[in-house]
Amino acid sequence: MPVESAAADRLWHNARLATLAADRPGLGAVEAAALAVKDGRIVYAGPEADLPAPLRDATETVDCQGRWITPGLIDCHTHLVHAGNRSREFELRLQGASYEEIARAGGGIVSSVEAMRAASEERLLEETLPRLDALLAEGVTTVEIKSGYGLDLASERKALRVARRLGTVRPVSVVTTFLGAHALPPEFKNDKAGYLATLVRDMLPALAAEGLADAVDGFCEGIAFSPDEIAHVFDAAKRFGLPVKLHADQLSNLQGGALAARYGALSADHLEYTDETGAAAMAAAGTVAVLLPGAFYFIRETKKPPVDLFRRHGTRMALATDNNPGTSPLTSLLLTMNMAATLFHMTVDECVAGVTREAARALGRLKDTGTLEAGKFADLAIWDIERPADLVYRMGFNPLHARIWRGQ
């Protein structure tokens, strides 16, 4: 590993590392390890016995006392910026109403639009910070935040501006995604073509020009947008040089996974109904399967994503909270891992990789984060655990000892 000749800024020693490095088996575990940081980036992560002499004399040295260090956790699919909640819909579902019935009756995504449009930026920031803080308290150092509850230019811009601001008022990396193709706003209820034209002609160019979106997403489903309509949006995104992601195959199989792969999408998310064709296409394209057990659990789905197909074809799998007001009001990646293990039968290694290395891959950020390797940002989580399985095994318990972002 390359190291600098000057002394490190900080050195953690007497540690155990889950490096997640691709050239190491499993979680890339290193016992009796050290990790050195300079200028916010890792300059060494490996056996303490092999630590280069120039790095031993760090400005600050921390004895980890045998604790585990993992990459900082990454929540790669959230709708964190929203106003109000939809607890009434939760009650309706408990009484037997389906997600689609609620959506077609004017609930669902559209019911969040009025609250988003009425809220000021300050109000949105105030409402969102507690949700973000809950994630940070569990070791999250990077979070993706989608728009999609404004559905007009002013409100989508407002949501993305708040998402950007979160990264200035908290020590966290924020990745923003424009999800204009989420639902039809009330003023376009009977004019889907008109809304898509507005999205492509007005909304996307403006948000791209202002640098507010790092990627473009869409909801490909019978209650949302067809594959052809999503392709129209993705074509526009590509013209602006923006990578794409897709809510795919959650409620039915519209070949959303294959569509995402055809566009070289960073990820396709949900995927309960994805078939072998979609899994193989995603693997070949390098499109990450982002699984969202919180939504599966919360809306009481029974069709599980095809984890065995993803394994067979080598499709990378990430995990995320899908934090949103209607179908996954979840603010815990630790609980997300437990749900993925118990509901989807994912292994400990798959779960931990799913909220670190593979989540970084799903955001196109693996070059800078997601593993403990020289050159990457020093985004770390230090845990009071005996083994990494403890992170997946427990429910409602947070063993975080320290969270480090950019070396601090």
RODO-2510 file (C-alpha; in nm, 4 decimals, decimal comma):
residues 408
     n   res          X          Y          Z
     1     m     0,0000     0,0000     0,0000
     2     p     0,1313     0,3474    -0,0767
     3     v     0,2148     0,5590     0,2251
     4     e     0,3420     0,9086     0,2708
     5     s     0,6821     0,9689     0,4182
     6     a     0,5570     1,2295     0,6645
     7     a     0,4022     1,1379     0,9982
     8     a     0,0327     1,0558     1,0053
     9     d    -0,2217     1,2940     1,1535
    10     r    -0,3928     1,0154     1,3460
    11     l    -0,3112     0,6530     1,4100
    12     w    -0,5492     0,3894     1,5446
    13     h    -0,3662     0,0793     1,6667
    14     n    -0,4417    -0,2365     1,8633
    15     a    -0,7453    -0,2704     1,6392
    16     r    -0,9214    -0,5328     1,4315
    17     l    -1,0154    -0,4240     1,0813
    18     a    -1,2917    -0,5330     0,8479
    19     t    -1,1285    -0,3753     0,5451
    20     l    -1,3782    -0,5022     0,2829
    21     a    -1,0832    -0,4910     0,0413
    22     a    -1,1461    -0,6889    -0,2764
    23     d    -0,8106    -0,8654    -0,2565
    24     r    -0,8895    -1,0143     0,0853
    25     p    -1,1395    -1,2960     0,1493
    26     g    -1,4712    -1,2364     0,3240
    27     l    -1,4813    -0,9044     0,5032
    28     g    -1,1071    -0,8590     0,4617
    29     a    -1,0432    -0,9034     0,8331
    30     v    -0,7055    -0,8070     0,9783
    31     e    -0,6251    -0,8887     1,3403
    32     a    -0,3703    -0,6919     1,5452
    33     a    -0,4084    -0,4068     1,3005
    34     a    -0,3402    -0,0379     1,2622
    35     l    -0,4936     0,2359     1,0501
    36     a    -0,3199     0,5654     0,9769
    37     v    -0,4738     0,8824     0,8359
    38     k    -0,3270     1,1973     0,6838
    39     d    -0,5202     1,4923     0,5416
    40     g    -0,8500     1,3107     0,5774
    41     r    -0,7462     1,0024     0,3806
    42     i    -0,6223     0,6585     0,4805
    43     v    -0,2504     0,6100     0,4240
    44     y    -0,2227     0,2665     0,5811
    45     a    -0,4653    -0,0090     0,6863
    46     g    -0,3178    -0,3455     0,7720
    47     p    -0,1165    -0,5462     1,0269
    48     e     0,0335    -0,3255     1,2953
    49     a     0,3573    -0,5205     1,2687
    50     d     0,3946    -0,3983     0,9099
    51     l     0,3169    -0,0330     0,9818
    52     p     0,5904     0,1780     0,8137
    53     a     0,8159     0,3534     1,0603
    54     p     0,7352     0,7090     0,9410
    55     l     0,3686     0,6564     1,0283
    56     r     0,4260     0,5356     1,3830
    57     d     0,5004     0,8840     1,5103
    58     a     0,1505     1,0244     1,4504
    59     t     0,0294     1,3566     1,5813
    60     e    -0,2422     1,1670     1,7691
    61     t    -0,2422     0,7969     1,8561
    62     v    -0,5533     0,6078     1,9654
    63     d    -0,5458     0,2671     2,1329
    64     c    -0,8529     0,0801     2,0049
    65     q    -0,8188    -0,1859     2,2761
    66     g    -0,9092    -0,4601     2,0316
    67     r    -1,2196    -0,2916     1,8929
    68     w    -1,3330    -0,3505     1,5353
    69     i    -1,3073    -0,0808     1,2708
    70     t    -1,5225    -0,0983     0,9596
    71     p    -1,5703     0,1518     0,6819
    72     g    -1,8261     0,4136     0,7787
    73     l    -2,1718     0,2867     0,6925
    74     i    -2,3403     0,4092     0,3742
    75     d    -2,7170     0,4460     0,3325
    76     c    -2,7442     0,4370    -0,0458
    77     h    -3,1220     0,4788    -0,0902
    78     t    -3,3256     0,7260     0,1154
    79     h    -3,6017     0,9811     0,0737
    80     l    -3,4819     1,1537     0,3890
    81     v    -3,6030     1,5051     0,2994
    82     h    -3,9794     1,5029     0,3372
    83     a    -4,2469     1,6905     0,5297
    84     g    -4,4985     1,5363     0,7659
    85     n    -4,5733     1,1650     0,7817
    86     r    -4,8281     0,9141     0,6589
    87     s    -4,9225     0,7340     0,9770
    88     r    -5,2896     0,7423     0,8683
    89     e    -5,2018     0,5271     0,5684
    90     f    -5,0269     0,2872     0,8034
    91     e    -5,3549     0,2526     0,9901
    92     l    -5,5414     0,1898     0,6629
    93     r    -5,2994    -0,0850     0,5670
    94     l    -5,3504    -0,2450     0,9068
    95     q    -5,7203    -0,2483     0,8212
    96     g    -5,6530    -0,4309     0,4958
    97     a    -5,5957    -0,1641     0,2284
    98     s    -5,3147    -0,2416    -0,0173
    99     y    -5,0339    -0,0071    -0,1209
   100     e    -5,1864     0,0205    -0,4690
   101     e    -5,5379     0,0871    -0,3355
   102     i    -5,4077     0,3700    -0,1182
   103     a    -5,2096     0,5167    -0,4082
   104     r    -5,5004     0,5020    -0,6519
   105     a    -5,7263     0,6718    -0,3957
   106     g    -5,4959     0,9735    -0,3827
   107     g    -5,2720     0,8559    -0,1016
   108     g    -4,9217     0,7225    -0,1301
   109     i    -4,6538     0,9383    -0,2827
   110     v    -4,8944     1,2073    -0,3968
   111     s    -5,0179     1,2603    -0,0405
   112     s    -4,6684     1,3830     0,0514
   113     v    -4,6610     1,6389    -0,2293
   114     e    -4,8869     1,8951    -0,0625
   115     a    -4,6816     1,8904     0,2574
   116     m    -4,3544     1,9243     0,0642
   117     r    -4,4805     2,2137    -0,1436
   118     a    -4,6093     2,3994     0,1620
   119     a    -4,2944     2,3577     0,3717
   120     s    -4,0171     2,6149     0,3749
   121     e    -3,6539     2,5127     0,3379
   122     e    -3,5980     2,5855     0,7048
   123     r    -3,8918     2,3692     0,8048
   124     l    -3,7699     2,0847     0,5868
   125     l    -3,4222     2,1114     0,7323
   126     e    -3,5626     2,1101     1,0845
   127     e    -3,7760     1,8022     1,0175
   128     t    -3,5012     1,6104     0,8404
   129     l    -3,2145     1,6619     1,0839
   130     p    -3,3463     1,4189     1,3499
   131     r    -3,3720     1,1465     1,0856
   132     l    -3,0190     1,2158     0,9656
   133     d    -2,8872     1,2271     1,3213
   134     a    -3,0360     0,8829     1,3890
   135     l    -2,8368     0,7447     1,0961
   136     l    -2,5165     0,9189     1,2009
   137     a    -2,5511     0,7798     1,5527
   138     e    -2,5154     0,4312     1,4026
   139     g    -2,1957     0,5067     1,2139
   140     v    -2,3309     0,6337     0,8813
   141     t    -2,0806     0,8599     0,7035
   142     t    -2,2412     0,8792     0,3567
   143     v    -2,6105     0,9088     0,2744
   144     e    -2,7964     0,9306    -0,0558
   145     i    -3,1051     1,1550    -0,0556
   146     k    -3,3676     1,1566    -0,3287
   147     s    -3,6159     1,4256    -0,4191
   148     g    -3,9512     1,3164    -0,5616
   149     y    -4,2083     1,4646    -0,3247
   150     g    -4,2245     1,8081    -0,4878
   151     l    -4,2972     1,7106    -0,8492
   152     d    -4,2585     2,0648    -0,9765
   153     l    -3,9379     2,2544    -1,0380
   154     a    -3,9594     2,4859    -0,7383
   155     s    -4,0321     2,2060    -0,4909
   156     e    -3,7831     1,9574    -0,6349
   157     r    -3,5190     2,2293    -0,6249
   158     k    -3,6129     2,3042    -0,2642
   159     a    -3,5766     1,9401    -0,1592
   160     l    -3,2379     1,9028    -0,3271
   161     r    -3,1136     2,2306    -0,1804
   162     v    -3,2040     2,1060     0,1676
   163     a    -3,0276     1,7775     0,0973
   164     r    -2,7138     1,9676     0,0000
   165     r    -2,7405     2,1827     0,3138
   166     l    -2,7480     1,8748     0,5338
   167     g    -2,3922     1,8049     0,4259
   168     t    -2,2864     2,1488     0,5487
   169     v    -2,4518     2,1390     0,8904
   170     r    -2,3475     1,7817     0,9739
   171     p    -2,0173     1,5952     0,9175
   172     v    -2,1514     1,3611     0,6502
   173     s    -2,1185     1,3108     0,2751
   174     v    -2,4516     1,3652     0,0966
   175     v    -2,5226     1,2285    -0,2512
   176     t    -2,8328     1,3758    -0,4166
   177     t    -3,0670     1,2122    -0,6661
   178     f    -3,3410     1,3777    -0,8735
   179     l    -3,6495     1,1552    -0,8621
   180     g    -3,8933     1,3657    -1,0618
   181     a    -4,0325     1,0510    -1,2261
   182     h    -4,1750     0,9314    -0,8941
   183     a    -4,5471     0,9940    -0,9430
   184     l    -4,7843     1,2275    -1,1250
   185     p    -4,8506     1,5574    -0,9456
   186     p    -5,2178     1,6577    -0,9021
   187     e    -5,2061     1,9203    -1,1778
   188     f    -5,1004     1,6512    -1,4287
   189     k    -5,3283     1,3765    -1,2967
   190     n    -5,4650     1,2940    -1,6436
   191     d    -5,1674     1,4094    -1,8498
   192     k    -4,8670     1,1852    -1,7959
   193     a    -4,7138     1,2857    -2,1301
   194     g    -4,7424     1,6506    -2,0349
   195     y    -4,5706     1,5945    -1,7023
   196     l    -4,2864     1,3959    -1,8564
   197     a    -4,2385     1,6694    -2,1154
   198     t    -4,2121     1,9261    -1,8362
   199     l    -3,9704     1,7048    -1,6445
   200     v    -3,7410     1,6567    -1,9436
   201     r    -3,7733     2,0082    -2,0901
   202     d    -3,7729     2,2225    -1,7742
   203     m    -3,6950     2,0419    -1,4510
   204     l    -3,3987     1,8217    -1,5400
   205     p    -3,2041     2,0869    -1,7352
   206     a    -3,2470     2,3447    -1,4576
   207     l    -3,1428     2,1112    -1,1761
   208     a    -2,8477     1,9814    -1,3775
   209     a    -2,7325     2,3357    -1,4546
   210     e    -2,7499     2,4254    -1,0851
   211     g    -2,5486     2,1191    -0,9851
   212     l    -2,8167     2,0000    -0,7457
   213     a    -2,8398     1,6400    -0,8659
   214     d    -2,5671     1,3763    -0,8690
   215     a    -2,7942     1,1192    -1,0385
   216     v    -3,1425     1,0688    -1,1833
   217     d    -3,3904     0,8070    -1,0629
   218     g    -3,7357     0,6872    -1,1652
   219     f    -4,0164     0,4631    -1,0398
   220     c    -4,0888     0,1955    -1,3018
   221     e    -4,4174     0,0380    -1,1986
   222     g    -4,7783     0,0040    -1,3059
   223     i    -4,8841     0,2774    -1,0636
   224     a    -4,6008     0,5047    -1,1755
   225     f    -4,4131     0,5055    -1,5097
   226     s    -4,3729     0,2479    -1,7840
   227     p    -4,0367     0,1243    -1,9111
   228     d    -4,0720     0,3391    -2,2241
   229     e    -4,1479     0,6477    -2,0159
   230     i    -3,8497     0,5802    -1,7889
   231     a    -3,6293     0,5345    -2,0961
   232     h    -3,7332     0,8823    -2,2113
   233     v    -3,6211     1,0268    -1,8771
   234     f    -3,2977     0,8276    -1,8799
   235     d    -3,2165     0,9445    -2,2310
   236     a    -3,2464     1,3023    -2,1068
   237     a    -3,0296     1,2273    -1,8014
   238     k    -2,7572     1,0867    -2,0234
   239     r    -2,7597     1,4046    -2,2331
   240     f    -2,6684     1,5960    -1,9175
   241     g    -2,4028     1,3463    -1,8170
   242     l    -2,5937     1,2263    -1,5106
   243     p    -2,5838     0,8595    -1,4070
   244     v    -2,9142     0,6841    -1,3500
   245     k    -3,0755     0,4601    -1,0894
   246     l    -3,4153     0,2903    -1,0888
   247     h    -3,6913     0,1824    -0,8531
   248     a    -3,7540    -0,1480    -1,0307
   249     d    -3,9692    -0,4599    -1,0100
   250     q    -4,1052    -0,3845    -0,6629
   251     l    -4,4717    -0,4724    -0,7205
   252     s    -4,4565    -0,6485    -1,0584
   253     n    -4,2059    -0,7584    -1,3196
   254     l    -4,1835    -0,4885    -1,5858
   255     q    -3,8251    -0,5933    -1,6615
   256     g    -3,7019    -0,2920    -1,4673
   257     g    -3,3780    -0,4631    -1,3696
   258     a    -3,2977    -0,5309    -1,7344
   259     l    -3,3957    -0,1744    -1,8278
   260     a    -3,1607    -0,0344    -1,5639
   261     a    -2,8821    -0,2579    -1,6920
   262     r    -2,9392    -0,1447    -2,0498
   263     y    -2,8691     0,2127    -1,9407
   264     g    -2,5671     0,1149    -1,7324
   265     a    -2,7484     0,2257    -1,4179
   266     l    -2,5530     0,2521    -1,0960
   267     s    -2,8248     0,0521    -0,9254
   268     a    -3,1696    -0,0971    -0,9511
   269     d    -3,3582    -0,0945    -0,6219
   270     h    -3,6302    -0,3083    -0,4537
   271     l    -3,6319    -0,5914    -0,7162
   272     e    -3,8757    -0,8299    -0,5496
   273     y    -4,0083    -0,9438    -0,8891
   274     t    -3,6848    -0,9391    -1,0885
   275     d    -3,6305    -1,2545    -1,2924
   276     e    -3,3191    -1,4363    -1,4101
   277     t    -3,2940    -1,2237    -1,7241
   278     g    -3,2828    -0,9093    -1,5104
   279     a    -3,0343    -1,0537    -1,2621
   280     a    -2,7984    -1,1626    -1,5397
   281     a    -2,8266    -0,8302    -1,7217
   282     m    -2,7516    -0,6365    -1,4041
   283     a    -2,4464    -0,8500    -1,3312
   284     a    -2,3118    -0,7987    -1,6818
   285     a    -2,3691    -0,4218    -1,6654
   286     g    -2,2260    -0,3786    -1,3143
   287     t    -2,5625    -0,2490    -1,1924
   288     v    -2,5915    -0,3035    -0,8163
   289     a    -2,9045    -0,4634    -0,6702
   290     v    -3,0084    -0,2427    -0,3776
   291     l    -3,2376    -0,4421    -0,1497
   292     l    -3,4745    -0,2613     0,0851
   293     p    -3,6023    -0,4947     0,3563
   294     g    -3,7601    -0,2092     0,5515
   295     a    -4,0138    -0,1469     0,2768
   296     f    -4,0698    -0,5217     0,2293
   297     y    -4,1430    -0,5535     0,5999
   298     f    -4,3463    -0,2368     0,6419
   299     i    -4,5946    -0,2952     0,3592
   300     r    -4,6049    -0,6678     0,4406
   301     e    -4,4840    -0,7946     0,1064
   302     t    -4,4504    -1,1691     0,0580
   303     k    -4,2490    -1,1881    -0,2648
   304     k    -3,8819    -1,1786    -0,1703
   305     p    -3,6098    -1,0427    -0,3977
   306     p    -3,4243    -1,3225    -0,5793
   307     v    -3,1104    -1,3275    -0,3664
   308     d    -3,0108    -1,6730    -0,4932
   309     l    -3,0318    -1,5510    -0,8535
   310     f    -2,8137    -1,2532    -0,7694
   311     r    -2,5591    -1,4832    -0,6069
   312     r    -2,5623    -1,7231    -0,9005
   313     h    -2,5004    -1,4492    -1,1557
   314     g    -2,2613    -1,2444    -0,9423
   315     t    -2,4933    -0,9454    -0,9166
   316     r    -2,3597    -0,7150    -0,6462
   317     m    -2,6025    -0,6577    -0,3567
   318     a    -2,6308    -0,3484    -0,1386
   319     l    -2,8715    -0,2655     0,1440
   320     a    -3,0398     0,0612     0,2422
   321     t    -3,3121     0,1909     0,4718
   322     d    -3,5323     0,3440     0,1983
   323     n    -3,6277     0,5971     0,4660
   324     n    -3,9523     0,7571     0,3516
   325     p    -4,2810     0,8624     0,5114
   326     g    -4,5089     0,6061     0,3502
   327     t    -4,3503     0,2644     0,3108
   328     s    -4,0280     0,2566     0,5150
   329     p    -4,0036     0,5092     0,8016
   330     l    -3,6779     0,3408     0,9010
   331     t    -3,3698     0,5226     1,0270
   332     s    -3,1466     0,2303     1,1246
   333     l    -2,8979     0,0564     0,8966
   334     l    -2,8223    -0,1869     1,1787
   335     l    -3,1855    -0,3009     1,1834
   336     t    -3,1808    -0,3048     0,8030
   337     m    -2,8975    -0,5596     0,8145
   338     n    -3,0863    -0,7769     1,0623
   339     m    -3,3966    -0,7638     0,8427
   340     a    -3,1941    -0,8593     0,5350
   341     a    -3,0505    -1,1585     0,7186
   342     t    -3,3768    -1,2785     0,8714
   343     l    -3,6182    -1,1946     0,5873
   344     f    -3,3977    -1,2385     0,2791
   345     h    -3,1527    -1,4977     0,4189
   346     m    -2,8469    -1,2869     0,3425
   347     t    -2,5210    -1,3783     0,5151
   348     v    -2,3328    -1,1629     0,7635
   349     d    -2,0648    -1,0898     0,5039
   350     e    -2,3294    -0,9914     0,2466
   351     c    -2,5028    -0,7620     0,4955
   352     v    -2,1893    -0,5827     0,6107
   353     a    -2,0606    -0,5471     0,2549
   354     g    -2,4079    -0,4274     0,1561
   355     v    -2,3886    -0,1197     0,3778
   356     t    -2,0230    -0,0416     0,3032
   357     r    -1,8440    -0,1518    -0,0147
   358     e    -2,1487    -0,2387    -0,2252
   359     a    -2,3423     0,0671    -0,1092
   360     a    -2,0485     0,2812    -0,2209
   361     r    -2,0528     0,1003    -0,5546
   362     a    -2,4275     0,1696    -0,5879
   363     l    -2,3544     0,5424    -0,5564
   364     g    -2,0559     0,5424    -0,7907
   365     r    -1,8338     0,6372    -0,4950
   366     l    -1,6253     0,3239    -0,4468
   367     k    -1,3112     0,5061    -0,5581
   368     d    -1,3299     0,7233    -0,2462
   369     t    -1,5123     0,5256     0,0221
   370     g    -1,6638     0,1913     0,1213
   371     t    -1,3424     0,0036     0,2098
   372     l    -1,0453     0,0571     0,4396
   373     e    -0,7662     0,1020     0,1872
   374     a    -0,4915     0,3550     0,1323
   375     g    -0,6077     0,6534    -0,0677
   376     k    -0,9704     0,6420     0,0414
   377     f    -1,1423     0,8910     0,2679
   378     a    -1,0936     0,8151     0,6369
   379     d    -1,4637     0,7464     0,6952
   380     l    -1,4702     0,4909     0,9750
   381     a    -1,6963     0,3284     1,2305
   382     i    -1,5376     0,1862     1,5459
   383     w    -1,7433    -0,0765     1,7272
   384     d    -1,7616    -0,2358     2,0714
   385     i    -1,8204    -0,5844     1,9326
   386     e    -1,6552    -0,9245     1,9512
   387     r    -1,7131    -1,0107     1,5860
   388     p    -1,8775    -0,8478     1,2829
   389     a    -2,1790    -1,0779     1,3162
   390     d    -2,2769    -0,8728     1,6225
   391     l    -2,3675    -0,5861     1,3880
   392     v    -2,6255    -0,8037     1,2129
   393     y    -2,7431    -1,0169     1,5042
   394     r    -2,8714    -0,7546     1,7465
   395     m    -3,1987    -0,5622     1,7234
   396     g    -3,2501    -0,2247     1,8882
   397     f    -2,8942    -0,2090     2,0190
   398     n    -2,6209     0,0226     1,8958
   399     p    -2,2602    -0,0854     1,9685
   400     l    -2,0967     0,2148     1,8007
   401     h    -1,7935     0,3395     1,9935
   402     a    -1,6864     0,6213     1,7605
   403     r    -1,7742     0,7570     1,4187
   404     i    -1,4958     0,9156     1,2103
   405     w    -1,5640     1,1287     0,9040
   406     r    -1,2718     1,2437     0,6903
   407     g    -1,0331     1,1520     0,9703
   408     q    -1,2090     1,3555     1,2394
***
